Amino acid sequence: VRGAKRLVLLETDTVVLGDIGEVARIDLKGHACGAARSCSKRWADIFDMDELRDEGIQGLDPERCVASRAIVVISLQHWPQVRENVLGWIAKYQNSESDLWTGGMVQ
């Protein structure tokens, strides 16, 4: 859609009961994207923290809640940054000798 400023991604099993426009208008506080926290899992439950450190990735809090993939809002102004970050993580995973996170590429 021409002129759109945001992209709202929904997982296929997500049910929207209200105005999705409210989600699209949420204040991202300057961030490239936003998602709800899902504290049923922590980063340490998904990521192999030792393996990430071996790859030179530091500063991640293993007890931090993961982001839910059910609803994600992306600023199209920042899309190139989001795309490069995602592709960078995929490349790290593909080039690693062992799994950096559980679930393979679907996480």
PyRosetta script that sets phi, psi and omega in degrees:
from pyrosetta import init, pose_from_sequence

init()
pose = pose_from_sequence("VRGAKRLVLLETDTVVLGDIGEVARIDLKGHACGAARSCSKRWADIFDMDELRDEGIQGLDPERCVASRAIVVISLQHWPQVRENVLGWIAKYQNSESDLWTGGMVQ")
pose.set_psi(1, 123.1)
pose.set_omega(1, 179.5)
pose.set_phi(2, -63.8)
pose.set_psi(2, 138.2)
pose.set_omega(2, 177.7)
pose.set_phi(3, 84.9)
pose.set_psi(3, -4.5)
pose.set_omega(3, 179.4)
pose.set_phi(4, -65.8)
pose.set_psi(4, 142.4)
pose.set_omega(4, 179.3)
pose.set_phi(5, -109.3)
pose.set_psi(5, -16.1)
pose.set_omega(5, -177.1)
pose.set_phi(6, -134.2)
pose.set_psi(6, 153.5)
pose.set_omega(6, 173.5)
pose.set_phi(7, -121.4)
pose.set_psi(7, 128.3)
pose.set_omega(7, 177.3)
pose.set_phi(8, -111.1)
pose.set_psi(8, 117.1)
pose.set_omega(8, 178.7)
pose.set_phi(9, -100.5)
pose.set_psi(9, 132.2)
pose.set_omega(9, 178.8)
pose.set_phi(10, -123.1)
pose.set_psi(10, 134.8)
pose.set_omega(10, 171.1)
pose.set_phi(11, -67.0)
pose.set_psi(11, 155.0)
pose.set_omega(11, -174.4)
pose.set_phi(12, -63.5)
pose.set_psi(12, -23.1)
pose.set_omega(12, -179.3)
pose.set_phi(13, -98.7)
pose.set_psi(13, 14.4)
pose.set_omega(13, 179.7)
pose.set_phi(14, -87.0)
pose.set_psi(14, 130.7)
pose.set_omega(14, 177.8)
pose.set_phi(15, -107.4)
pose.set_psi(15, 127.5)
pose.set_omega(15, 179.0)
pose.set_phi(16, -102.8)
pose.set_psi(16, 120.9)
pose.set_omega(16, -178.0)
pose.set_phi(17, -104.2)
pose.set_psi(17, -7.4)
pose.set_omega(17, -178.9)
pose.set_phi(18, -126.5)
pose.set_psi(18, -157.6)
pose.set_omega(18, -178.8)
pose.set_phi(19, -82.3)
pose.set_psi(19, 110.6)
pose.set_omega(19, -179.1)
pose.set_phi(20, -63.6)
pose.set_psi(20, -21.3)
pose.set_omega(20, 176.7)
pose.set_phi(21, -60.7)
pose.set_psi(21, -31.4)
pose.set_omega(21, 176.5)
pose.set_phi(22, -62.0)
pose.set_psi(22, -39.0)
pose.set_omega(22, 177.7)
pose.set_phi(23, -66.7)
pose.set_psi(23, -43.1)
pose.set_omega(23, -178.8)
pose.set_phi(24, -63.4)
pose.set_psi(24, -28.2)
pose.set_omega(24, -177.4)
pose.set_phi(25, -93.6)
pose.set_psi(25, 1.7)
pose.set_omega(25, -177.7)
pose.set_phi(26, -58.6)
pose.set_psi(26, 143.6)
pose.set_omega(26, 179.7)
pose.set_phi(27, -74.0)
pose.set_psi(27, 113.6)
pose.set_omega(27, 179.0)
pose.set_phi(28, -84.8)
pose.set_psi(28, -0.5)
pose.set_omega(28, 177.1)
pose.set_phi(29, 51.8)
pose.set_psi(29, 40.5)
pose.set_omega(29, 176.7)
pose.set_phi(30, 83.9)
pose.set_psi(30, -4.7)
pose.set_omega(30, 179.1)
pose.set_phi(31, -78.4)
pose.set_psi(31, 157.3)
pose.set_omega(31, -179.9)
pose.set_phi(32, -72.3)
pose.set_psi(32, -30.1)
pose.set_omega(32, -179.5)
pose.set_phi(33, -153.8)
pose.set_psi(33, 167.7)
pose.set_omega(33, 178.8)
pose.set_phi(34, -146.3)
pose.set_psi(34, 150.5)
pose.set_omega(34, 177.3)
pose.set_phi(35, -153.9)
pose.set_psi(35, 158.7)
pose.set_omega(35, 177.2)
pose.set_phi(36, -73.5)
pose.set_psi(36, 148.0)
pose.set_omega(36, 173.9)
pose.set_phi(37, -74.9)
pose.set_psi(37, 144.0)
pose.set_omega(37, 175.0)
pose.set_phi(38, -124.1)
pose.set_psi(38, 96.7)
pose.set_omega(38, -174.3)
pose.set_phi(39, -85.5)
pose.set_psi(39, 7.5)
pose.set_omega(39, 173.1)
pose.set_phi(40, -71.0)
pose.set_psi(40, -17.8)
pose.set_omega(40, 174.5)
pose.set_phi(41, -134.0)
pose.set_psi(41, 146.7)
pose.set_omega(41, 176.5)
pose.set_phi(42, -111.5)
pose.set_psi(42, 163.6)
pose.set_omega(42, -179.1)
pose.set_phi(43, -54.8)
pose.set_psi(43, -38.2)
pose.set_omega(43, -179.0)
pose.set_phi(44, -65.8)
pose.set_psi(44, -21.1)
pose.set_omega(44, 177.4)
pose.set_phi(45, -75.7)
pose.set_psi(45, -23.0)
pose.set_omega(45, -175.4)
pose.set_phi(46, -109.3)
pose.set_psi(46, -45.4)
pose.set_omega(46, -176.5)
pose.set_phi(47, -93.0)
pose.set_psi(47, 143.8)
pose.set_omega(47, 171.0)
pose.set_phi(48, -85.1)
pose.set_psi(48, 95.9)
pose.set_omega(48, -173.0)
pose.set_phi(49, -60.6)
pose.set_psi(49, -37.5)
pose.set_omega(49, 177.9)
pose.set_phi(50, -64.7)
pose.set_psi(50, -42.8)
pose.set_omega(50, -179.5)
pose.set_phi(51, -65.6)
pose.set_psi(51, -39.5)
pose.set_omega(51, 177.4)
pose.set_phi(52, -62.7)
pose.set_psi(52, -42.7)
pose.set_omega(52, 177.4)
pose.set_phi(53, -61.1)
pose.set_psi(53, -40.6)
pose.set_omega(53, 178.1)
pose.set_phi(54, -62.4)
pose.set_psi(54, -28.8)
pose.set_omega(54, 178.4)
pose.set_phi(55, -84.4)
pose.set_psi(55, 0.7)
pose.set_omega(55, 179.2)
pose.set_phi(56, 87.3)
pose.set_psi(56, 11.0)
pose.set_omega(56, 179.6)
pose.set_phi(57, -95.2)
pose.set_psi(57, 116.4)
pose.set_omega(57, -175.6)
pose.set_phi(58, -128.4)
pose.set_psi(58, 169.3)
pose.set_omega(58, 174.8)
pose.set_phi(59, 85.2)
pose.set_psi(59, 8.1)
pose.set_omega(59, 178.3)
pose.set_phi(60, -89.9)
pose.set_psi(60, 132.3)
pose.set_omega(60, 179.6)
pose.set_phi(61, -84.9)
pose.set_psi(61, 113.2)
pose.set_omega(61, -177.2)
pose.set_phi(62, -63.7)
pose.set_psi(62, -19.2)
pose.set_omega(62, -179.0)
pose.set_phi(63, -94.0)
pose.set_psi(63, 1.3)
pose.set_omega(63, -179.5)
pose.set_phi(64, -70.4)
pose.set_psi(64, 142.6)
pose.set_omega(64, 176.7)
pose.set_phi(65, -67.4)
pose.set_psi(65, 145.0)
pose.set_omega(65, 176.7)
pose.set_phi(66, -80.1)
pose.set_psi(66, 164.5)
pose.set_omega(66, 176.0)
pose.set_phi(67, -88.2)
pose.set_psi(67, 136.8)
pose.set_omega(67, 176.8)
pose.set_phi(68, -74.7)
pose.set_psi(68, 136.7)
pose.set_omega(68, 176.6)
pose.set_phi(69, -88.9)
pose.set_psi(69, -0.7)
pose.set_omega(69, -176.1)
pose.set_phi(70, -62.5)
pose.set_psi(70, -42.7)
pose.set_omega(70, 177.7)
pose.set_phi(71, -138.6)
pose.set_psi(71, 122.9)
pose.set_omega(71, 178.1)
pose.set_phi(72, -129.5)
pose.set_psi(72, 134.4)
pose.set_omega(72, 176.9)
pose.set_phi(73, -111.6)
pose.set_psi(73, 127.8)
pose.set_omega(73, -179.1)
pose.set_phi(74, -121.9)
pose.set_psi(74, 131.3)
pose.set_omega(74, 173.7)
pose.set_phi(75, -76.5)
pose.set_psi(75, 121.0)
pose.set_omega(75, -179.0)
pose.set_phi(76, -67.1)
pose.set_psi(76, -24.1)
pose.set_omega(76, 174.0)
pose.set_phi(77, -61.1)
pose.set_psi(77, -35.2)
pose.set_omega(77, -178.2)
pose.set_phi(78, -97.3)
pose.set_psi(78, 4.9)
pose.set_omega(78, -174.9)
pose.set_phi(79, -53.5)
pose.set_psi(79, -44.1)
pose.set_omega(79, 179.0)
pose.set_phi(80, -56.4)
pose.set_psi(80, -38.2)
pose.set_omega(80, 178.0)
pose.set_phi(81, -66.6)
pose.set_psi(81, -45.2)
pose.set_omega(81, 179.3)
pose.set_phi(82, -61.4)
pose.set_psi(82, -47.4)
pose.set_omega(82, -179.4)
pose.set_phi(83, -58.5)
pose.set_psi(83, -47.2)
pose.set_omega(83, -179.4)
pose.set_phi(84, -64.3)
pose.set_psi(84, -39.1)
pose.set_omega(84, 177.5)
pose.set_phi(85, -63.6)
pose.set_psi(85, -45.2)
pose.set_omega(85, -179.9)
pose.set_phi(86, -64.0)
pose.set_psi(86, -46.8)
pose.set_omega(86, 179.3)
pose.set_phi(87, -63.7)
pose.set_psi(87, -34.9)
pose.set_omega(87, 176.5)
pose.set_phi(88, -63.4)
pose.set_psi(88, -43.3)
pose.set_omega(88, 178.4)
pose.set_phi(89, -66.3)
pose.set_psi(89, -38.7)
pose.set_omega(89, 177.6)
pose.set_phi(90, -62.7)
pose.set_psi(90, -43.7)
pose.set_omega(90, 179.2)
pose.set_phi(91, -63.3)
pose.set_psi(91, -41.3)
pose.set_omega(91, 177.3)
pose.set_phi(92, -59.2)
pose.set_psi(92, -43.2)
pose.set_omega(92, -179.8)
pose.set_phi(93, -64.3)
pose.set_psi(93, -47.6)
pose.set_omega(93, -177.3)
pose.set_phi(94, -64.2)
pose.set_psi(94, -34.2)
pose.set_omega(94, -176.0)
pose.set_phi(95, -90.0)
pose.set_psi(95, -6.4)
pose.set_omega(95, -179.2)
pose.set_phi(96, -78.9)
pose.set_psi(96, 146.3)
pose.set_omega(96, 178.5)
pose.set_phi(97, -74.6)
pose.set_psi(97, -20.6)
pose.set_omega(97, 176.6)
pose.set_phi(98, -137.0)
pose.set_psi(98, 170.0)
pose.set_omega(98, -177.2)
pose.set_phi(99, -67.6)
pose.set_psi(99, 128.4)
pose.set_omega(99, 176.3)
pose.set_phi(100, -81.9)
pose.set_psi(100, -24.9)
pose.set_omega(100, 177.3)
pose.set_phi(101, -148.1)
pose.set_psi(101, 161.8)
pose.set_omega(101, -179.6)
pose.set_phi(102, -80.8)
pose.set_psi(102, 154.9)
pose.set_omega(102, 176.8)
pose.set_phi(103, 87.3)
pose.set_psi(103, 4.5)
pose.set_omega(103, 177.8)
pose.set_phi(104, 62.7)
pose.set_psi(104, -141.7)
pose.set_omega(104, -174.3)
pose.set_phi(105, -75.8)
pose.set_psi(105, -10.4)
pose.set_omega(105, -175.9)
pose.set_phi(106, -78.9)
pose.set_psi(106, -16.3)
pose.set_omega(106, 179.8)
pose.set_phi(107, -69.3)
pose.dump_pdb("model.pdb")
